[in-house]
Amino acid sequence: MTKLVPLRRVAGSLPEMSDEALLAACATGDTAALGALFDRFNLAVYRFLTRLPTTDDAARDDLVQATFLEVRRCAANFRGASSVKTWILGVAANISRRQLRGERRRRVHQAMFVVGQDDRDVVRPDAAVEQRRLIAKIADALAQLPHDQQVAFAMCDLEQLPGVDVARALRIPEGTLWRRLHQARRAVREIVGGQR
Amino acid sequence: MKDADFEAALAAMRDAPVDVPCAAHREEVRTALLARAMPPVHARSRRWLAVPLAAAAAVVAIVAWPAPALHEVALPLLPPLPARGHVHPLPGAVFAAASHVPDEVVTLHDGTIHLDVDPLHANERFRVIVGASEIEVRGTAFEVTADHDRLVDVHVLHGRVEVRPVGREMIVLGAGGDWKFESAAAPASVAPVVVAVPLAPRPPVHTATLPPRVVIATADQVAYNDGWSALRGSQFELAAANFAKALAAAPDGSLADDARFWHAVALARGHATGPALAAFHDLVDQHPNSIHAGEASAMLGWMLVDAKRLDEARQRFAAAINDPSAKVRASAQAGIDALDSPKP
């Protein structure tokens, strides 16, 4: 008695719908709209979750699924205070924090960026290599921050989303966001500086 | 470190390729997502199929198996396993998993099943439906027996279970509690905890022999139920207020530890961290024997980790390490491991 899952893309209208309209359709339980939202934003969610050092590869697929299930559940609550993309990333941030609370592990996600361990150990007088080592150090430093600061750093400094949008999506005051971002930047600088 | 170096590294980080899965893998995730997102299939809507299917299965079993022993004529219904619990059917039990998390429903048609349900999150439900009767659990182990879609017996091993027999008032059974159909007219439960009134109207069955009793819900029961409704609707402030009201109405009542636990959960889910910490402390300190004590200790441990109160966190994890629930034990162990592991 298993129901068939619509795997095919719905042609025509869905790709032309705005993000907000898709979300509204999703709020009515439209599974095709959820699929379309996934098509539109799954890369952004994967990218964002990959940037969070507390997210590991094994959990990432589950987190992406959980994010979109939560998006469907909470779609009716979307008030347009931020862009749909920022809102979905905010949902992903909350989901990942829940997961972190559940497992509570600050695992360093060494493969966060395409920087191999060998690259970091080999010292060459090459500016590009030096910059890649610096990136790896920042990634490592990010892994040592509290989850809230990681999210602020990833959304504002890496994804470059507007701070006002991010604060609304995370449902925190702008001042709180800026404080977290400031603390994250300062801590990353200190950690990276201390390693040099 | 120079600002320019830092900014340049950040810019490079933004542009660096991020290791996302390939398109084929993401398509698999998409498929799984949509499968999970499908609306639950309710047993009631396909109950008409159960009888012919069961009859056909029985015919097949009788024809195909020569002279089977009676207990071997188990109906070959193989439902998907519930996510939040384990079903251990006794021989001959006919049951099906009708919907999935967050509102899991197991329909029992005949026989006895033993269920071991993990602690549920606030927005999750786990119910067993027998005919028009319903049993709702919140993390527990219990047995249900049915006879031709009629609820016959509920026995609670540990935890707490709400029994809603058709046409009758809800009864909450505690550990060791027992509800039996034939003795339902009299309050024969070993440890019934609460009798509450607010029930959706259901078609009365057996009303000639089992007239419903008139029961007046007390203030704490009403507030507690309101709290649960709000919690299920993700209205955390309202939920916390109602659970607090339930506590204030009967600080030593039979619902006190439940109300304290869900009060703390509602506060935590509403991001009221300080009050949530205090509420969890109240629960584990005032109700050390509560069925929620282990789970609350583990949750408190993680909140204390967040608050950098690591010594206290370790104590709370240690208090939960022998909890009956495997998930709670695993959480507590993970907490201790986390505290023991060197910081990256």
Interface residues (C-beta under 8 A of the other chain):
Chain A: M1 K3 V5 P6 L7 G29 T31 L34 G35 F38 D39 N42 L43 Y46 R47 T50 R51 R60 D61 V64 Q65 F68 L69 R72 R101 G102 E103 R104 R105 R106 R107 V108 A111 M112 F113 V114 V115 Q131 R132 L134 I135 I138 A139 D140 A143 Q144 P146 D157 L158 Q160 R189 V192 G193 R196
Chain B: M1 D5 F6 A8 A9 L10 A12 M13 R14 A16 P17 V18 D19 V20 P21 H25 R26 V29 R30 T31 A32 L33 L34 A35 R36 A37 M38 P39 V41 R46 L49 W302 V305 D306 S331 A334 G335 A338 K343 P344
